[in-house]
Amino acid sequence: MDLDVSDLSQNMLSAALGAAKGHAADLESYLKARAHLIADGTVQIGKDRLAGVITDDDVKFAFEQIKESEATSLLAIEVTVKAAAQDAINAALAVAAGAINKAIGFALL
């Protein structure tokens, strides 16, 4: 049986990182959209306050609403991160199974 811990762990890490990177684009797109939405709301609050349309209390209330809205959007980020982690683990396990199969000379796993 020819298994090297260092080589195997490096191969597993490479596979895991490759699998997780697939989710990076999804997360980036989501965060860009959220940042744009927050910026849009912030600019509007600022404009309304400068124009005297809303009071300081209104500004505080509106900004708190933005913060609360973003707190609930964390679930989407958590789901993406969990999916990335699961894909990474599955990729690492596939490499490990392949190494065992290769070492013993047949597909057991």
Backbone hydrogen bonds in HBPLUS format (Angstrom, degrees):
<---DONOR---> <-ACCEPTOR-->    atom                        ^
c    i                          cat <-CA-CA->   ^        H-A-AA   ^      H-
h    n   atom  resd res      DA  || num        DHA   H-A  angle D-A-AA Bond
n    s   type  num  typ     dist DA aas  dist angle  dist       angle   num
A0008-LEU N   A0004-ASP O   2.86 MM   4  5.95 169.2  1.87 160.5 164.2     1
A0009-SER N   A0005-VAL O   2.85 MM   4  5.89 164.8  1.87 149.2 154.0     2
A0010-GLN N   A0006-SER O   3.01 MM   4  6.16 154.6  2.07 145.4 152.5     3
A0011-ASN N   A0007-ASP O   2.91 MM   4  6.14 161.3  1.94 152.9 158.0     4
A0012-MET N   A0008-LEU O   2.85 MM   4  6.05 156.7  1.91 151.4 158.3     5
A0013-LEU N   A0009-SER O   2.88 MM   4  6.02 156.4  1.94 143.6 150.0     6
A0014-SER N   A0010-GLN O   2.93 MM   4  6.14 160.9  1.97 149.0 154.0     7
A0015-ALA N   A0011-ASN O   3.03 MM   4  6.21 161.2  2.07 145.4 150.4     8
A0016-ALA N   A0012-MET O   2.86 MM   4  6.04 158.2  1.90 148.7 155.4     9
A0017-LEU N   A0013-LEU O   2.85 MM   4  6.02 168.2  1.87 155.9 158.6    10
A0018-GLY N   A0014-SER O   3.00 MM   4  6.12 156.6  2.06 144.0 150.9    11
A0019-ALA N   A0015-ALA O   3.00 MM   4  6.20 155.0  2.06 146.0 152.5    12
A0020-ALA N   A0016-ALA O   2.95 MM   4  6.18 158.3  2.00 151.6 157.6    13
A0021-LYS N   A0017-LEU O   2.97 MM   4  6.06 151.9  2.05 146.9 153.7    14
A0022-GLY N   A0019-ALA O   3.37 MM   3  5.67 147.1  2.49 102.1 110.5    15
A0023-HIS N   A0020-ALA O   2.98 MM   3  5.74 160.9  2.02 122.1 127.3    16
A0024-ALA N   A0021-LYS O   3.02 MM   3  5.06 148.6  2.12 102.8 112.5    17
A0027-LEU N   A0023-HIS O   3.03 MM   4  6.32 163.9  2.06 156.7 160.9    18
A0028-GLU N   A0024-ALA O   2.85 MM   4  6.03 159.2  1.89 150.2 156.5    19
A0029-SER N   A0025-ALA O   2.97 MM   4  6.13 163.5  2.00 147.9 151.9    20
A0030-TYR N   A0026-ASP O   3.03 MM   4  6.23 162.6  2.06 149.0 153.9    21
A0031-LEU N   A0027-LEU O   2.89 MM   4  6.06 166.0  1.91 153.5 157.3    22
A0032-LYS N   A0028-GLU O   2.89 MM   4  6.04 154.7  1.96 149.8 156.8    23
A0033-ALA N   A0029-SER O   3.06 MM   4  6.28 160.1  2.10 147.0 152.0    24
A0034-ARG N   A0030-TYR O   2.96 MM   4  6.27 158.8  2.00 150.7 156.8    25
A0035-ALA N   A0031-LEU O   2.86 MM   4  5.97 162.2  1.89 148.6 153.7    26
A0036-HIS N   A0032-LYS O   2.96 MM   4  6.15 157.2  2.02 147.6 153.6    27
A0037-LEU N   A0033-ALA O   3.01 MM   4  6.22 156.5  2.06 145.5 152.1    28
A0038-ILE N   A0034-ARG O   2.88 MM   4  6.13 161.9  1.91 154.7 159.3    29
A0039-ALA N   A0035-ALA O   2.88 MM   4  6.01 163.8  1.90 148.6 153.7    30
A0040-ASP N   A0036-HIS O   2.87 MM   4  6.01 158.4  1.92 148.1 154.0    31
A0041-GLY N   A0037-LEU O   3.05 MM   4  6.28 165.0  2.08 149.3 152.7    32
A0042-THR N   A0038-ILE O   2.86 MM   4  6.04 158.1  1.90 151.8 158.6    33
A0043-VAL N   A0039-ALA O   2.89 MM   4  6.04 165.7  1.91 153.4 156.7    34
A0044-GLN N   A0040-ASP O   3.05 MM   4  6.23 159.7  2.09 145.9 151.8    35
A0045-ILE N   A0041-GLY O   2.94 MM   4  6.15 157.5  1.99 147.3 153.4    36
A0046-GLY N   A0042-THR O   2.95 MM   4  6.19 166.5  1.97 152.8 156.4    37
A0047-LYS N   A0043-VAL O   2.86 MM   4  6.10 162.3  1.89 153.5 158.2    38
A0048-ASP N   A0044-GLN O   2.89 MM   4  6.02 165.1  1.91 150.5 154.9    39
A0049-ARG N   A0045-ILE O   2.90 MM   4  6.12 154.2  1.97 150.6 157.8    40
A0050-LEU N   A0046-GLY O   2.93 MM   4  6.11 164.2  1.95 151.4 155.8    41
A0051-ALA N   A0047-LYS O   2.90 MM   4  6.05 144.5  2.03 145.6 155.4    42
A0053-VAL N   A0048-ASP O   2.86 MM   5  5.10 141.3  2.01 163.2 162.3    43
A0052-GLY N   A0049-ARG O   3.03 MM   3  5.03 152.2  2.11 100.4 109.1    44
A0059-VAL N   A0055-THR O   2.96 MM   4  6.35 151.1  2.05 147.9 155.8    45
A0060-LYS N   A0056-ASP O   3.00 MM   4  6.33 163.9  2.03 152.7 156.0    46
A0061-PHE N   A0057-ASP O   2.89 MM   4  6.11 160.8  1.93 149.1 154.6    47
A0062-ALA N   A0058-ASP O   2.80 MM   4  5.95 168.7  1.81 152.9 156.2    48
A0063-PHE N   A0059-VAL O   2.90 MM   4  6.06 161.9  1.94 153.0 158.0    49
A0064-GLU N   A0060-LYS O   2.97 MM   4  6.12 152.1  2.05 143.5 151.5    50
A0065-GLN N   A0061-PHE O   2.98 MM   4  6.28 147.7  2.08 147.0 156.2    51
A0066-ILE N   A0062-ALA O   3.09 MM   4  6.47 149.8  2.18 143.9 151.4    52
A0067-LYS N   A0063-PHE O   2.99 MM   4  6.31 162.1  2.02 150.3 154.6    53
A0068-GLU N   A0064-GLU O   2.87 MM   4  6.12 158.9  1.91 150.7 156.2    54
A0069-SER N   A0065-GLN O   2.94 MM   4  6.09 158.0  1.99 146.3 152.6    55
A0070-GLU N   A0066-ILE O   2.97 MM   4  6.23 156.7  2.02 151.7 157.9    56
A0071-ALA N   A0067-LYS O   2.97 MM   4  6.20 144.7  2.10 143.7 153.5    57
A0072-THR N   A0068-GLU O   3.26 MM   4  6.60 150.7  2.35 146.9 152.5    58
A0073-SER N   A0070-GLU O   3.08 MM   3  4.94 128.9  2.35  91.3 105.5    59
A0074-LEU N   A0071-ALA O   3.34 MM   3  5.54 159.0  2.38 102.1 108.3    60
A0076-ALA N   A0073-SER O   3.15 MM   3  5.72 132.1  2.39 112.0 121.3    61
A0078-GLU N   A0074-LEU O   2.85 MM   4  6.15 161.5  1.88 157.5 163.0    62
A0079-VAL N   A0075-LEU O   2.94 MM   4  6.17 156.2  2.00 151.8 157.4    63
A0080-THR N   A0076-ALA O   3.15 MM   4  6.37 159.5  2.20 143.3 148.3    64
A0081-VAL N   A0077-ILE O   2.93 MM   4  6.17 162.8  1.96 155.3 160.0    65
A0082-LYS N   A0078-GLU O   2.89 MM   4  6.05 158.6  1.94 148.0 154.1    66
A0083-ALA N   A0079-VAL O   2.92 MM   4  6.11 155.3  1.98 147.0 153.9    67
A0084-ALA N   A0080-THR O   2.93 MM   4  6.17 156.4  1.98 147.3 153.9    68
A0085-ALA N   A0081-VAL O   2.92 MM   4  6.14 159.4  1.96 148.8 154.4    69
A0086-GLN N   A0082-LYS O   2.88 MM   4  6.09 158.9  1.93 148.5 154.3    70
A0087-ASP N   A0083-ALA O   2.93 MM   4  6.12 162.7  1.96 149.8 154.4    71
A0088-ALA N   A0084-ALA O   2.91 MM   4  6.09 153.5  1.98 145.6 153.4    72
A0089-ILE N   A0085-ALA O   2.91 MM   4  6.15 161.2  1.95 151.1 155.6    73
A0090-ASN N   A0086-GLN O   2.90 MM   4  6.07 164.3  1.92 150.9 155.6    74
A0091-ALA N   A0087-ASP O   2.94 MM   4  6.10 154.8  2.01 144.7 151.4    75
A0092-ALA N   A0088-ALA O   3.00 MM   4  6.24 160.3  2.04 149.4 154.5    76
A0093-LEU N   A0089-ILE O   2.88 MM   4  6.11 161.1  1.91 154.4 159.7    77
A0094-ALA N   A0090-ASN O   2.94 MM   4  6.12 147.3  2.05 143.1 152.0    78
A0095-VAL N   A0091-ALA O   3.10 MM   4  6.41 153.3  2.17 147.0 153.2    79
A0096-ALA N   A0092-ALA O   3.00 MM   4  6.30 159.1  2.04 148.2 154.2    80
A0097-ALA N   A0093-LEU O   2.83 MM   4  6.04 161.8  1.87 149.9 154.7    81
A0098-GLY N   A0094-ALA O   2.91 MM   4  6.06 157.4  1.96 143.7 150.4    82
A0099-ALA N   A0095-VAL O   2.92 MM   4  6.17 150.1  2.01 147.5 155.6    83
A0100-ILE N   A0096-ALA O   3.04 MM   4  6.37 156.8  2.10 150.3 155.9    84
A0101-ASN N   A0097-ALA O   2.90 MM   4  6.15 170.0  1.91 155.6 158.4    85
A0102-LYS N   A0098-GLY O   2.89 MM   4  6.03 157.9  1.94 146.4 152.5    86
A0103-ALA N   A0099-ALA O   2.91 MM   4  6.03 159.4  1.96 145.5 151.5    87
A0104-ILE N   A0100-ILE O   2.95 MM   4  6.20 154.9  2.02 156.1 161.8    88
A0105-GLY N   A0101-ASN O   2.92 MM   4  5.91 124.9  2.23 136.4 150.5    89
